Structures are given as C-alpha cells and as structure tokens.
Amino acid sequence: MIHAARGVMESCSSRCANAAILADSRQSAKTQTAEQKHKDVLLEAAQTRSATRQERKSPDKILSVVSRTANMLVNTPVDQLRLSSYISPHLCALIQACFGALIGVMFAIAMARMLFPADGPPSSMPAGLLDWNIHNVLLEPREKGFYLLCLFLGPIGSILATRRLFGSRIALAMLLVVLIIAVPLLNAAALHTLQGSLSAWVTIVISCALAMAYGSALLVYGEVVVFLPYCSKLPPKRRRMLFGLMVLLLATIIFPSSFTAVAVKVGLEMHVASFLIGPALYHLGNYMLPGIDYYTQYGLGFGWLFSFFLADNAEYTIVRYVAFIVTLTFLFFTHLLYLLRWLYRSSVAAGAITFLALIFLFHTSRQFFDPSSGVLRYPLLTVCGMLLARWVVVPTDWKRALSLSSALAISLFLETETGIISAIGISGAFLVAAGLRFSSLARLAAVAAITAALLGFLVLAVFGPRALTVEFFREWLKPLTIYGVAGFGAVPIQWTLSEWNWLYNLVIPGIALATPAVVYREVYQRAIDPARAALLLFFAICGTLMMAKFINMSLVALWEVNSLGFLIVLGWWCTTFVQELPQYDKLGLGPLPLRILASAGLLLIGSIVALTTTDQRNPDLYSVWAWETYPALLTAPLQSQDECRVVDCMANRPDTLDIALIDQRIPAGTPAAIIGDIFDWSFLVGAHRPPLLSFIPSGDIFTEDQLNSSLKRMQTADYWFIAKRPDGTLNITPIVLRDATLSMLKQDFVFDGEGSQLTAWKRRR
C-alpha cells in the first residue's frame, strides 16, 4: 500500500510540474497585462505595509494606516482587483459552482412538484408488504423524485455556472452573499413547494430570473481563467510520528475497556440478528441460498463471514459481534486517516475529518446496536477509493485494474447497496479523471467484466452451483426496492433552520453537487493530478448516493452515519481554503497568522456541530455525548464501576431447558422451526441449528414472500417450537403468521413437551 501511494505521489509531482508549464504556455497577452496590474497592486500594498511599520511606533497614527489601506482598495480600478490576488481560482470556481447548483436545485424543486404526487401514507399496503406494517410505510414519490432530479440538475447547473469565472473580487463577494441569503429562502421554498401548497411556477420564475441574471453577468464580466496546479508538498517524514499518535488516539477512542460491557448494552438485539447472526445461522445448513431459502436485506457475504464467529450461546455471540465490529471500525478509520493524509497533504486536516466522521457514528447510548449504521455498511469504501486513485495514474496496468476489480467484487458480495454505489462512483470518477474517450470506456468495461467474473466466482465458491441462476440474482437485488420504492420506514425531510437541518439538507449536499464541476474544469486544465481528482470525485459521488437512505428515513442519525463522503469533500475545500491563504496578513495590519486562525476557526465550527447535534423527532444522545457513554479506553479511569460487565446482565437470555428441548428433537444440521418469536435466533445459536423459517427473527416477518415461503417450509417440519407467555398461552407474531400457525397446529400437531420459554409440538402420523 505504501509503495503504491509513493508511486502515485511521484506521478502527481511530475504532473504538477507539467501542468505548471502548460499553464504558463496558455497565458495570453491580455492575461499577462492583468498580472502586471496585479503586481502593481501588491507592490503598492507592500509599500503601504512598509510605511505602516514605521508609523506603528506612534499609536496616534493608526488612523493613517487604515486610511492608507482603504485608499489603496477604493482607488484601484475594479478590473484590477482580481480575486486571484486574494483567493485561488479553485475557490472562485467552487463559489460559482455552488450558485449553479442552487439554480439546479430550485428547478428540481419545481419539477418534483409538477411531476410527482404528494407524499403521504398509503391508502392500501404496497405490493409485497404485510398489512400489519402499514403504520411503518410512508410513500414519498415527490421527495425521492426531488432527490433524483437534484442528482442531475445540480451538477448540470454547476458545469454551466463555471464555464467562465468572475475576475472581480466584488462580484465574487456579492455572489457569496447571495448564496448565504439563499439558504433560508431555499429552505422555505423546499418546505412550501414540496410539502406545502406553494405553486411550482413561483419557484420556476425565480429560478429563471436568477439563471438569466447570472448568465448575463457571466457573459459580460466572466473570463477564461487558468487554474494553477495544486503543488503543495507532501507531509514530511518527521510527521510520521504525528500519524502514529493519531492512530494510537483512534485506538483508545474506538476500543472499549471491556467488550462485554458494550455487549451488555447491545443485548439480544434484533437488528444484530437480522443483519449478521440470522444470515450466519443459515450457513449451519447444507448450502441454503440467500434470497431463495432465506431473506437477507443488505448483502450476501457478511452472514457467511460471521458464521465462523458464532459462539456456543447467544450471549457470547453478541460479545464476539462487538469485538468484530470494533476491530473493523478501527481498521477502517486507520486506513481513512492514511488515505486522507495523502489526499489533503495535511495530517491535521486528515485527522480532523477522520475524528469527526468517527464521532458521527455514535448516535445512541447503546453503541453498535444497529450494525447497518456503521462501517459494516461500507467496509471497503476507502479501499476501493485508494485502488481507483492508483489505477487512474496508469490505466493500462492490468495488475492495478485487477486489484480494483477484486475489491469491488468483494464489496458487492459483502454489501449489495454500497457495492453498487462504489461501482457508480468508480465509473464516474474514472471517466472524468482519465477523460471521456473510447479507450477509457473500454478499460472501464474491462474492469466491469473482471468484477462480474470475480463476483460469480465468490458466489460459486460460497453457495455452490445452485446460486448461478437468474432467479438467485433477481432475489438478491429484490430487497433494495423494499425501502427505496415501497417507503418502508420512511420519515419526511425536516425543512427547518434549527438543529443544523439547513446544513444537512442544503449547504453540505450543495457543495458535494458542485464539486464534480470544479474538478472537471481542473482536470481539463491539468491543475489537479488524476489520482486526487479521481479520489475526490469518488467520495463526492458516493457521498451523494449514500444519502438515499437518509432521503427515505430523514433522521439526523441517518445523515451522520452516511455523511462520510460529504465530510471528505468538505475537508478538501476547507484544506484548500487554508492552504491558499497567505501565511500572514498583507494589508499592513500586523503579523496575523491567517492559516492558523482559519484552521482554528474551522475546527471550532466542526466541534460546535458535534457538540450540539440533536433531533426532536428521534431524541437520543448524539456524537460526542453518545460517545461519552461508551466505555472507551481513553476514558477508562473516569468510568463508573457500577456498570454491569458480565453477560448475566443481558435480558431475555435463553434457558438451557429450551436449548435441550431443541437438541433432543432436531438432528444436527437440520433446520429447526421456531415460529413467531423475535428471540428465536438466540435459541438456535445455543442449539447450533439453522433456521427453518425464511426470515430471522421470525416474529418480525414483514413481506408476503417471507410469510409464504415460511408457511410452505413449515409444512415439511416434524417439530415446531413456539414461545409461550407467562400465563402459558402461545405467543406468536405477527398476526397473519399466528392465524396460519394455529390453524395448522390444531389439525396436524400434538403437544410434545415444554421448556422454560418454548413449547414443542410434534406432527401427527
């Protein structure tokens, strides 16, 4: 990995030098004249500063300093006050791209209002879902249509808005002010147009007026600006110690003082069961196929992988799960820190974004109770990004293409949704960074073919030849539509200016939508090396697509745990802003360390956001305050000793009598039918038997396919196991499963024994 990164860095340095030569050769006579004017302005500023130093000895002459500086700015012609003298063209382009994205988003709001019906609860259950879950369904065609339109119109607006750049400092300042004022206005437009009664034509008229005014100004005052290359030096070797200290700090933040203490907080949690433990249990049988024999929501591979970590009982399986996810979290963020250190050329910026992204993963006092809200959702995202950056430097190197294809195939195998997102991000980033040419398309097609072949090999090796069917791949992709299309678990977007919603909904997504346009311009002029361009675009695309989960269930916790791509893009622009500042103030007002002050200000803003995160619709602890309750090594001396750290504290633990009830009736390797209980998986772990029903936990079956498949397979079982209430009555959920089960139970089964929590029923002969 280190040698690969060095190769990328050397190539980047060479490209930076070539880009600088190319930029010089492209300078026209008009540009040279403008530069001479810039030098004159800076020379006058230097003379003012020199005079100021002589005058500073007398406090009475401070007014003279201010007057001299003001006269310099006021008396200089506007066309000589080029923004490039104060701020880089990269940031100028970003401001204009954000304005273009603003116009595109406004058009998306209007079009979503006209093209899609209003959001609301369904009059009948969407096809494929069981009626008992109708309270969890909210149809959001307009909101999701708005999101899809933004994915296209936002970047298009940014591309058009950066065709030329304003050279006037005043024009850019005015544009920035308009963007700031537009945030509350755009928030109100989205609220009243998408969720209220405001006509779409109001938004269209305003959008057209802004577009015409901006376009006219760009034609008159815009210029073709040459981007200067990013040629900052890489972090020196002496900062390796700083990197090592950051990794050590990561370890003390992530690793707990007791895995068992965290496991006790998690408990026998159904989210862990449905994500990992349930799919893992099916691998105790003989080649049971996901999608065909059982339902898996997120992917194919994690269930198989975690089957090697199953313990002898449910309690210690949860402990192993905690150790599993904590270790993967540490490895993920260590690699992220390494990657961002190279991307930003700054250890401080890399550390800030890494630690902020990590803190955002903590969103409850029961840390890691929901594995789909952590790094298990995107385990190889940074690896795919790194290998993409490595490949784009030498696209003809088949070894680099093979390594990228392997990582992408494993990503698709482990997590379907984020694997697809990674594939889209790789495709878009490569075509921009390498150029939209036939050769690029051919190489991308070759990577796709290799990825498909490797994915097929993985499926064949793990699940056997039965998996190589059209039905298997269709059922594998089917779960993606349950949340995305049917609106299961949907929550509408909160269009308010409180609780940082304006930042989550508008500002940061707007910067992510604008970034591809700026990078496209920079790549065209070779102002950014292809490796960094590809990596930045990859995270911008992936970050935007990963927000689909937040669009469906618009809770703050969902935004924060899916914000990694957004934060990386934001970190890039913050780093660019700081690095483009002069070391000290050049207006003669004193030796102010501007870069240090700007860095401190940005870190302060990030800290305030992390400390003040709340969500009235989902009240819980977030970010720093959620991590405060985590028994981390860093805070071990401050932790309460009253906290339980043994598995005996877990509630709803299965009794050994119930485990024996299953062991005595079901042969090893034979699926066991525990019906309608949300803790069925805990008994199966203790008995070490695969499930018979097609979804775990069976007490939370929510689709017609899961119900019909389970009922069909129940008819082949000789024994059923059903949970009982304290009063001895049978406890079966949901209602549709209970009714079907009781009907067959009376007719075909007889009572055959009971344990502490389960009853056994034997089929009549």
VOVOTI-949464 format. One record per residue (C-alpha): residue in one letter; x, y, z. Coordinates in steps of 0.25 Angstrom, whole numbers, plus 5000, padded with zeros to 4 digits. Layout:
// VOVOTI-949464
AXYZ...
This chain:
// VOVOTI-949464
M500050005000I501150105004H501950074991A500750094983A500450224990R501850274987G501750234972V500450324972M501150434979E502350434969S501450434957C500650544964S501850634966S502250614951R500850644946C500850774955A502150814948N501650784934A500350854938A501050984942I501850984929L500550964921A499851074929D500951174926S500951144911R499451174911Q499551314916S499051414906A499551554905K498351604912T498551514924Q500051564925T499551704925A498551674936E499651604944Q500551734943K499451814949H499351714960K500751724963D500651874963V499451864973L500251774982L501451864981E500651974986A500151894997A501551855001Q501952005001T500752035010R501151925019S502651975020A502152115023T501252055033R502351985041Q503052125042E501752195047R501352075057K502352135067S501352245069P499952205073D499352335069K499652295054I498752165054L497752245046S498752275036V498952125034V497452105032S497352225023R498452175014T497952035013A496552085009N497052184999M497852064992L496651984991V495652094987N496552164977T496952034970P496052004958V495051894959D495651814948Q497051814955L496451754968R496551614963L496151514972S497351424969S498151524977Y497451494989I496751354987S497051244977P496251214965H495951084971L495151144981C494551244972A494051134963L493451064975I492651184979Q492151194965A491851044964C491051054977F490251164971G489951084959A489550964968L488651064975I487951094962G487850944958V487250904972M486251014970F485850954957A485850814963I484850864974A483950924963M483950794955A483750704966R482550784970M481950774956L482350634952F482150554965P480950534974A480950584989D481650504999G480750435010P480250305016P479750195006S478250165005S478650015004M479849935006P480949944995A481049814988G481949714995L481849765009L480949705020D479749795025W480249795040N481349885036I480549995029H480850095040N482350085036V482050125022L482050265016L482050285001E483050394997P482950404982R483150554982E484350554992K485050444985G484750504971F485350634976Y486650554981L486750484967L486550614960C487650684969L488650574965F488550624950L488150774951G489150814962P490350764954I489850824941G489650954947S491050954953I491650924940L490951034933A491251134944T492751104943R492851124928R493551254931L494051314944F493851454950G495151524952S494551634961R494751624976I493451704977A492651614968L493051484976A492751554989M491351594984L491151444979L491651394993V490651485000V489551444991L489851294994I489751315009I488451395008A487951284999V488051175009P486751215017L486051255005L486351124998N485951045011A484651125011A484351094996A484650944998L483750935010H482551005004T482750954990L483050804993Q482150795006G481250915005S480350984995L481351074988S481151074973A482351014965W482251134956V482751234967T484051154968I484151144953V484051294951I485151314962S486051214956C485951264942A486151404947L487451364955A487951284943M487751394933A488351504942Y489551414946G489751374931S489751514926A490751554937L491651434933L491651474918V491951614921Y492951604933G493451464932E494751424928V495551294924V496351274936V497551184936F497551094949L498951084956P499350944959Y499250884973C500650864976S500750874991K501850784997L501450655004P501550635019P503050625023K503550495029R503650555042R502150565043R502050415043M502150415058L500850505058F500150405049G500550295059L500050375071M498750395063V498550245061L498850225076L497750325079L496850255069A497050125077T496750185090I495450245085I494950125078F495450005086P494649985099S495149955113S494249835113F493549775100T492649705110A492149835115V491849885101A491149755098V490249765111K489749905105V489449845092G488749725098L488049615090E487749725079M486849685067H487649785058V488849705060A488149575058S487549615045F488849675039L489849575044I489449465053G488249415046P488849405032A490049345039L489149235045Y488649185031H490049145028L489949035038G489148965028N489448905015Y489649015004M488449095008L488349214998P488049355001G486849414994I486349274991D486349205004Y486449325013Y486449475013T487649565015Q487449715014Y488849765012G489749665004L490149525003G491549515009F491449565023G490549455028W491549355023L492749425028F492149435042S491749295043F493149265046F493049355059L491749295065A491949255079D491349135087N490249235092A489549365088E490149445099Y491649415095T491249425081I490849575084V492149595090R492849535078Y492049635069V492449755078A493949705076F493749685061I493149825058V494049895067T495249835061L494749865047T494350015051F495850035056L496449975043F495450055034F495750195041T497250165041H497250145026L496350265025L497350345032Y498550295024L497750325011L497350465015R498750505019W499150475005L497950544999Y497950665007R499550675008S499250715023S499250625035V498450725043A497250735033A497250575031G497150565046A496050665047I495150595037T495550455042F495150485056L493950565052A493450445043L493650355055I492950435065F491750445056L491650295056F491250305071H489750335071T489150265083S489550215097R489450075092Q490750075083F490749975072F489349925074D489049955059P490149895050S489649955038S489950095043G491450075044V492550035035L491949895033R491049975023Y492250015014P493449935019L494349945006L493950085002T495350145005V496050024999C495250044986G495550194986M497050164988L497150064977L496450154968A497450264970R498550164968W497950114955V497550244949V499050284948V499450164940P498050114933T498850014925D499449934937W498549814937K499049784952R498449914957A497149884949L497149744955S497349794969L496249894968S495249794962S495549694973A495249804984L493949844976A493549694975I493749674990S492949804993L491749754984F491849624991L491849675005E490849795004T490049804991E489549944992T490850014995G491549924986I490749974975I490950114980S492450094979A492350044965I491650164961G492650254968I493850184961S493150194947G492850344948A494150384955F495050304945L494350364933V494550504938A495950484943A496450394931G495650474920L494350434913R495050354902F494750224895S496050164902S495450204916L494150144913A494850014908R495750004921L494550034929A493749924922A494949824925V494949854940A493349834940A493549694933I494649654942T493849694954A492649614949A493549494947L494149504961L492749524968G492249404961F493449324966L493149374980V491749334979L492049194973A493149174984V492249204996F490849164991G491149054981P490549044967R489149054971A489449204972L489749224958T488349254953V487549374948E486549354960F487649364970F488249494965R486849544964E486449514978W487849564983L487449704977K486049704981P486249754996L486749884990T485349924986I484649904999Y485250025006G485550104993V484250094986A483150044996G483550145006F483650045018G484150125030A484150255023V484150395030P484050525023I485150625022Q485150735033W485250865025T485550955037L486751055041S486850985054E487650865059W488650885047N487650845037W488050955028L489450895028Y489050755026N487950785015L488550895007V489950945009I490850815010P490050744999G490150864991I491650874992A491650724988L490850744976A491750864972T493050794974P493050704961A492850824952V494050894958V494950764958Y494550754943R495050884940E496350864948V496550724941Y496350794927Q497450894930R498250794937A498250874950I498050754959D498750614957P497750504952A497950424965R497450524974A496350574965A495850424964L495850404979L495150534982L494150514971F493950364976F493550414990A492650534985I491850434976C491850324987G491450424998T490250484990L489750344986M489950285001M488950395005A487850314998K487650245012F487450385018I486450425008N485650305011M485750325027S486150465029L486650465043V487950535048A488550395052L488450345038W489050475032E490250465041V490550315039N490450335024S491250465023L492650415021G492750455006F492150585009L493150615020I494350575012V493950665001L493650775011G495050755017W495750765003W495150905001C495450955015T496850905013T496950975000F496451105006V497451095018Q498651065008E498251174999L498351285010P499651355011Q500451325023Y500251465029D499351585027K499751665015L498951795018G499951845028L499051825040G500051735047P500751595046L499451515048P499651365045L498451355036R498551205033I498651175048L497451255051A496651205039S496951055043A496551085058G495251155053L494851035044L495250935055L494351015065I493151005055G493350855054S493450845069I492150925071V491350845061A491850715068L491450765082T490150825078T489550715070T488050685073D486750625067Q485450655073R484750545065N485750445070P486250495084D487550425088L488950445090Y489850485078S491250505074V492150545086W491050525096A490750385091W492250345091E492350395105T491550285110Y492450185103P493450105111A494650145103L496050125107L496250275107T495250295118A495450175126P495950245138L494650325138Q493650215136S492650175146Q492950045153D491450015155E491249975141C491049835138R492149765131V491649615131V490749545121D489849505132C489249645132M488649625118A487149615118N486349505111R487449405111P487049265106D486949155117T487749035116L486448955117D485949015104I487248985097A487148835101L485748835096I486248865082D487548775083Q486648655087R485748665075I486548725063P487748655058A489048735056G489048815043T487548805041P486748935041A485848965053A484549035053I484449135064I483149215060G482849355062D483849395073I484749515072F485749435080D485749315072W487149335067S487649325082F487149185084L487749145070V489049195074G489049115086A488548985079H489449015067R488348985057P488049065045P486649135044L485549075036L484749205034S485249295023F485449415032I486149435045P485549485055S484249415050G483449505060D483749615051I483349565037F482849675028T482749635014E481849535007D482949455001Q483549435015L482249385020N481849295008S483249235008S483249215023L481849145023K482249055011R483449005019M482748995032Q481848885025T483048795024A483548805038D483248695048Y483448785060W483048925063F483549015075I482649125079A482949225090K481949245102R481549355111P481649355126D480149305126G480449185117T479749235105L480549235091N481249355087I481349375072T481549505064P481149555054I479649535054V479649475040L480649375044R479949345057D478649315050A479249225039T480049145050L478949125060S478049065049M479148965045L479548935059K478148895063Q477948805051D479348745049F480148755062V480148705077F480748755089D482148695091G482748765103E483248895108G484448975114S484549105121Q484149195109L483749095098T482748985095A483048875086W481948815076K482048685068R481448655055R480348545055R480648425048
